[in-house]
Amino acid sequence: APATTPAPAPRLPGIGPATQDLVPAGTTQALVVSGSAADSSTSTATLYERGPDRHWIPTAGPWPAHNALNGWTADHSAGDLRTPIGVFRIGDAGGRLPDPGALLPYDQNEEFAISGTGFGGEPLEGSFDHVIAIDYNRVPGRTPLDKERPLGEEKGGGVWIHVDHGGPTQACVALEREELRALLRALDPAKDPVVVMGPAPELAH
């Protein structure tokens, strides 16, 4: 009989082979944040879990999200007002308000208080009531407030998933408050969760 090659593992919906290859082999939970275009500041977030048959099943969302004012970039630098494209681990959370039941380590801290206004003049107050740190240019395993930038300050950092203030962000991903709280309760460190994020055409590669 001819030798059979094992079928390739099913990919996340909308995700191409090059992007899927970046997802760690042990990951069974992935938040896909997909922008409509490279310069769009609005996106959609869906949480997937990999079932026993290795297929990815949507378990939450799709949720409307905001990303950076100027859209996306594969080469993020501080102040470019773009959200980094890629696959990043998400393992640390925190916020100004008490832990809503997160399985990830959660740092409740008054330093998450924020004031001022967003790009549309909307108030930013409460945006960091809950945050999830995206492991872009940070030391994993520390509070999201940690300022160490392994790639250097010029590559930016402090890229979080936080509460939506109703407009574009500087580099972060923002979800409606209740949806972010639901995400915090769902993310399980035992599932090695990642965020897969970028404009849809890029993620399809």
HELIX and SHEET records of a PDB file:
HELIX    1   1 PRO A   17  GLN A   20  1                                   4    
HELIX    2   2 GLU A  110  PHE A  112  5                                   3    
HELIX    3   3 GLU A  153  LYS A  155  5                                   3    
HELIX    4   4 ARG A  177  ALA A  186  1                                  10    
HELIX    5   5 PRO A  189  LYS A  191  5                                   3    
HELIX    6   6 ALA A  200  LEU A  203  1                                   4    
SHEET    1   A10 GLY A  86  ARG A  89  0                                        
SHEET    2   A10 VAL A 194  PRO A 199 -1                                        
SHEET    3   A10 GLN A  29  GLY A  35  1                                        
SHEET    4   A10 THR A  42  ARG A  50 -1                                        
SHEET    5   A10 TRP A  56  HIS A  66 -1                                        
SHEET    6   A10 VAL A 173  LEU A 175 -1                                        
SHEET    7   A10 TRP A 160  VAL A 163  1                                        
SHEET    8   A10 VAL A 131  ALA A 133 -1                                        
SHEET    9   A10 ASP A  92  GLY A  95 -1                                        
SHEET   10   A10 TYR A 106  GLN A 108  1                                        
SHEET    1   B 2 TRP A  72  THR A  73  0                                        
SHEET    2   B 2 THR A  83  PRO A  84  1                                        
END                                                                             
